Amino acid sequence: MDEALRNTVLNMPKAELHIHIEGSLEPELIFALAERNKVALAYPSVEALRSAYAFTDLQSFLDIYYAGASVLLAEQDFYDMTMAYLQRAQADNVRHVELFFDPQTHTARGVAFADVINGIDRALQDARTKWQMSGLLIMCFLRHLSEEEAFATLEQALPHRDKFIGVGLDSSERGNPPEKFAGVFARCKELGLHLVAHAGEEGPPAYIRTALDVLQVERIDHGVACLQDPELVQRLARQQTALTVCPLSNIKLRVFDRMQDHNLAALLEAGIAATVNSDDPAYFGGYMNDNLVAAFEALPLNRDHARQLAHNSFAASFLPHEARESCLREVDAFFRQ
């Protein structure tokens, strides 16, 4: 990638739509919070923990991910974690973020739902004041747990309805198809919440179809398996259903062996509204700009693709209409330079 394209990718305004806030917890902060909260860790040092980030698949990552989350106990912990991510995002010229959070990971350990959401929300408000960065919160249900537990989590969340705008579905995809959560997603739709779901990462294209048809989601998180199904590709392109693609994550979790094998360029060429995101950046080797640089260095992507990705990131967001249009005008102005 030449220097001009690198500078474009680094400096263009962008939105991040697929970031698990617990997945931004860097080893240094894990150890600092463990000390603050007197939590014993299974790793003797930051280096030992970071060296354990050699994953063979999604489940091997989740095992360490949930262990790392054990240090999050108080509202201030969630604030500190979120603020650390937002500072990195701001440095990458991210103007808008839509954060995933996993309350079940914390309430199962006896952490109050209010402490989780209030800490994250306070950081989002401070980022708005400090950097004019907008942020929205999406609550994810853990798909390896039951739909009954998802309903219970929704009930816990409703007193805090003003702090989140949608729900998602994450955790172990294999053996946990989207339709397992048809009832709770129908209830969330009735409540006027935005709907998204992880599908087609390790799971088959059929999971993308059922996420669309049964859960009626507005965006697909990952979705890279869609290219195995030409009819599905046509549908995604026709409907402009956005995919929140996470390149470094896909390599780290062995969805693709090498970045040169990634299908991001093919998705864009097929007319799909793909976006680039960091997923769990502390674990997968990079934040927003790291993902963009890795993809652009390995794939046949150019300035037009950069513009398309920046445009897609805001067009696929859940920002109010006027705010979204303002961001799109900023993209247009940047690329006119």
N, C-alpha and C positions, 0 to 999 in steps of 0.2 A: 504494500500500500504506500502510495507516495505521500509526501508531507502535507500537501494541500488537502487530500482526502482525509488524512488522519486528523488534521485540524478541524475540518468540517464535522466529522463524527464526534470529536471531543466537545466542540463548542456549540453545536446546534441545540436549541431548546427541545426538551423531550419530557415525556411523562413515563412513569414506571407503574405498570398495572399488575405485576406479578412478583410480589415480594412478601415473604413470610417474615414478620418482624422478629420472631424467635430465631429465625435462620440468619439474622444479621448479628447474632451474639458472638463477638470475637473472643478467642481464648483468653486474651488479656482481661477482658471485662468479666468473663466467666470466673476467673480466679479472683478478681477484685470483689465481685459480689459474693463469692463463696466465703471469702475472708470476712466481709461485712456481716454476712448472715450466719456465719459459723457452720457452713455446710461442708461436709467432707467429700472430696472428689476422688475418683478412682485413679486419677493421673497425678504424678508427682510434680509436674511442671507444665508451663504453657507449651513448651516445645514437645513434650510427650503427648499432650492432648492434640496439638496440631498434626503430629505425625500419625495419629490414629485416623486422620481423615483420608483413608484410602478405601474407598467404597467399591463394592462389587455390584451392588444393585440398590434399589430404593430402600429396601428393608434394612440393609446394613447401615445406610445413612440414618434412617429413622431411629435406630437403636441409640446412636450417639447424640442425635438431635434431642431426644427426650431426656437423656442424661444431662445434657447441657442446660436444659430448661429448669432443672431442679434447683438452680441457684436463685431463681426469680420468686421472691416471696412477698415483697411489699410494693406498694404503689410506686415508691421512688425507684425501685429496680426497673419497673416497666418504663418509667419515664426516662431513666438513664440509657437503657437499651435503645429506645425509640429515638431519642435525641442524637445518639451516636450515629445511627443509620442516617437520619435526616441531614446531618452535617456532611456526611460522605455524598449523599445524593445531591445536595446543593452544590458541592464542589464539582460534580459531574454535569452541571447545568440542567438538572431535573427540576422542572417547574411545578410538577403536580405528581403526587403519589397516591396510589390506592393500596393500602396496607392490608394484608391478611393477618388475622390473629387467631390462635387456637385456644379458646377458653378452657376446653375440656382437659388440655394438658396441665392446666394449673388448678382448676377447681377439684380435680381428682386428688390433688395433693393437699387440699384444704385451704388453698388461696381463695380469697373472696373475689367473686366476679367483679365487684365494683373496683377493687384495687387494680385488677388487670386493665379494665377499660379506661378508668380514670387516669392512670399513669400514661397510657398510650395517647389518649385524647389531649392531655395537658401538653405533651410534647408537640403534637400536631398544631395546637393553638400557638405555642411559642414560635414554631417555625414559620407560621403565617405572619406573625408580628415581626420577627427578626429578618426574614428573607423574602417575604411575600410569596412563600411556597404554599400552595394549596394541598390539602390532604384529606382523603376520605378513608373510612374504615370498613372492612368487609370481614364478617365473622365466619370462620370455617367450621364445619362439622367434620369430625374425624370418622372416616368411612370404615375403619376397622372396628368401630364400636357400633352399637345398634341404633336403629332409627328412634327407638324409645328414648335412648339417651340423648339423641339430637333434639327431640321434642322438649326434654327436660332443660337442656341448655338454652333453647329458644325462650322458654318461660323465664329463666333467670335473666335473659338479656332484655326482655321487653321493658322493664323499668328504665333502661338506658337507651331506649330506641332513638333518642335524639343524637346519639354519638356514633351510630353506624348506619350505613346506607344499603347494605346488601349482605347476602350469605354466599358461601362457597362450600366446596367439598374437596378435602385433601386427605393425606395419609395414604396407606397401602392400597394401590389401585387393583392389583391382581386379586381376583376372587371377591371383589366388592363393587359390583356394577352400579351405575348411577341409579337404576330403578329401585334399588334397596331403600332409597330415600325419597321416593315419589311423594309420600304423604306429607312429610315435613316441608318439602319444597313447595308443594301446593299451598300449604298454610302460609309460607313466607310470601308467596305471590299475592295471596289475599291481603296480606299486611302491607303490600306496596313496596316490598324490598326488591332491590336488584338481585338477579340470580346469575351465578357463574359456577363452573365446576371443572376440576381437573379431569381430563379424559384424553385417551390416546397418547399417553406418555409411555408407560409400559403396557397399558391395556390395548385392546384391538380397536380398529375403526368403529366397530359396533358400539363401543362405549361412547363415542362421540355422538353417534346417532341417537342413542337413548338419552344422553344428556340434553340434546336438542328437543327430542320429541316427547319424552316423558317428564323430564325436569323443567323443560321450557327455558333453558338458560339463554342469556343474552351474549355471553362470551365463553369461549373454550380456553381453559388454561392448559398449556402445552399443545396438544392436538396434532403433534408431528406425525402420528400414525395415519393421518387422513390420506396421505398420498398412496396408500395401499388400496384405496377405494376411489376409482375415477369419478363415479357418480357423486360421491360425497364431496370430492374436491370441487366439482361443478356447483354443487349446492352451496358450499361455503363461500365460493367466489360470487355467485349470483346474489346471495343474501347479505354479502359483506359481513359475515359473522367473524369477528376478530379472534385470532389465536394469540395468546400471550406466550410467546416462545422464549425459552431460556437456554441459550447455546452452551455456556460453560457447564450448567447443570446436566444437560444431556450427555456431555462427554464424561463428566465425573461419575455419572450413574450408569454409564455404558449403554445408553440408548443408541449412541453412535460411537464407534471406536475412535475416530479422529474428527477434528473440526472440518477437515476437507471433505468428510463424508456427510456432513450435516445438510439437511434439506431446506434451510432457510431461503436460499436463493430460488430454489424450485417452487417453494410456496408463493413467493412474491411474483415470480414469472407466471404462475397459474392464476394470478389475480386475487389471491387470498389476502385479506387484511391482517397480515402478520405483524407483530410487534416484537421488540427485543426487551428482555427483562432479566433480572439477576436471581430470582427464585430464593435461594438461601446463600447469600454471597459470602458469609463467613466460612462456609463449609465447601463451597464449590469454586473458590479461587478468583472471585472478583465481583465488583459492583457494576453499575450500569455501563460505564464507559469501557471497563475491562471486557465485558461481553461484546460490545460493539466492535472494539478493536480486534478481538480474537476472531470474530466472524468475518470482518472485512479483510483481515490479513489472509484468511484461509480460503475464502470463497470468491467467486466472480461477481463481486458487488461494487457498485460505483456511486457517484454523487447522486444520481437519480434514485437509486435504492435508499440512500441515506435520507433524502427528502421524503420518500414514501414512508419510511419507518418512523420518522419524526411526525409526519402528518397522521399516520395510523394511530400512533400512541395517544394523541389527543382526541382524534375522531372516535376512537373506541372507548374513551373514558366515560365516566358517569358524572362528569362536571355538568352544572347547569348550562343551558344553551349559550347564553351570552358569554360566560367564562370560557367555554370550549371554543367558540368562534374567535374570541380574543387571542387565545393560544395559537389557533391555526393561522391567524393573521401574523403572529410573531414568527411562525415557521416560514411563511411566505416571504416576509421581509428579510429574514436571515439568508434565505437562499437566493434572493435578488442581489445580494451584495457582490 
